[in-house]
Amino acid sequence: MITEPPAYPLLLRICDSLEQTALADMESAEAKRQLKGGLWAIRKIASGLDASCGLLRAEIADMEEVLAQLGEHADADCASYGSLPDSSPETPRARHVTLQARLIAVDRRAQAARAAGDPGATEALHALRALYRRMLGRESALSRQVAMKP
């Protein structure tokens, strides 16, 4: 399907518009949380439609680095996904999804370890939260950048 403007900036602009209108006018904290989650998912989908996959590549590198710092090893058959050329756009997306699943598993283990009183779990959770903040920051910066384009 071909859209004008391209789907990537169009989806980001829709998200920005919903944030400025619907989200700003919502009173229910639960509704706001759900809309923010939906907008985050749409931004992720939009980033996958970006021909350069720049955001995905930056996130892949960041996620791999955090996993390595936490002692998690990348799958051998997926280790080179982030370095493949843009002519293989599905490969970075697949790697991104794989890493997201790994991060969720690591986060759950760290949450359980913290609940069990493991003091080392706090460091892992801090590293994960910092990663999530960087990911959101990159998406916000990219969204602002796209919104400025004509």
N, C-alpha and C positions, 0 to 999 in steps of 0.2 A: 504494500500500500504506500503510495506517495502522497505526502501532505505538504502544503505550503502554508506557513513556514514549515521547515522540517520538524519531525516529531520531537526530536530532542529539545530544542529551545521552546517549542510549543508547550510541551508538558511542564517544563520549568516555569514558564510564564503562568500557566494555569495554577500551579502550586503557589506561586507568589501572590496571585490574585486571591486565591482562597485564604491564604494567611492574612492578607490585608483586609479582607471583607468578612467572610464567614467566621474565621477563627477569632478575629478581634471582637465580634459581636456576641460570641457564645458566652453563656454564663455557667453552664455545667462543666465542672472540672473533668468529669469522665468523658463527655462529648469532645472537649478540647484535646484530651489525651488520645482519643481514638482518631480524631482528625489529624493530629500531628503525626501519629503512626502511619496513617494512610498517605499523607503527604511525603513522609520519609520514604515509603515504599515506591511511590510514583517517581520520586527523584532518583532512586536507585535504578528503576526501570529506564528512566530517561538517560541516565549516565551510560547504560548499556547500549543505547541507540546512538551514542556519540561515535562518529566514525573513527576518531583518534583513540578512543578508549583511554584517554589520558587519566581520567579520574580513577578508573578501574586499575590501571597499572600502578598509580601512586598508592592506592589502597592495598593492592596485592603486596607491594614491597613493604609497606608499613605493617601489615598483618603478619607477614613472614618474619619480619624482624622481631616483633613482639613475641610471637610463638617461640622463636629461637631463644630469646631472653628468658622465657619461662621454661626452657628445657624441652619444648615440644619439637619434634622433628618433622619436616615437610615430607610428604609422600614422595618417594623416589620418582615415580612416573609423572608427577606434577611439578617437580622442582623447577623446570625451565619455562613454565607457562608465562611468567611475567616478562621474559626476554624475547618472546616470539614477535615477529613483525606484525604490523597492523593488518596485513592481508589475512590474518587468521583471527578475526574478531570474536569468534565463538570460544576460542581457547582461553583468553583472559577471563571471559565471563564464567566459564566452567571452573576455572581456578578460583575465582572470587567466591563462588558458591561453596566450593569445597572448603576454603579457608573460613568462611562464615560458620559453617557447620563445626569445624574444629574449634573456633573461638567460643561457640556456644557450649561445647562440651567442656572446654577448659574452664569457662566461667562457672558452669554448674559444679564442677569438681571443687573449684576454689570456694564457692559459696558453702558447699557441704563441709569442706575442711575448716572454714572459718567458724561455722556453727559447732563443729566438733572441738574448737579451741586451738586449732593450729595457727600459731602466730605468723608463719610464712605465707599463709593464704592472703593476708591483708596486702602484702606487697604485690602479689599476682593480681588481686582485684584492682589495686591502684593502677597497675600497668594497663589492665584492660579498660578501665574507665578513661584513662588518658588517651588510649587508642580511639575509643568511641568518640571522645570530644574532638580529636583531630579529624576523624572521618566526617563528623557533622560540620566542622569548620571548613573543610575543603568543599563540601557540598554547598554550604552557604556562600562561600566565595565564588564558586562556579555559577551559582544561581544569580548572584548579583552581576557577574561578568556577562552572562547571557542576556540578562534584562537590559543592560546598557546597549547591546548591539541593536542596530536598526532592524 
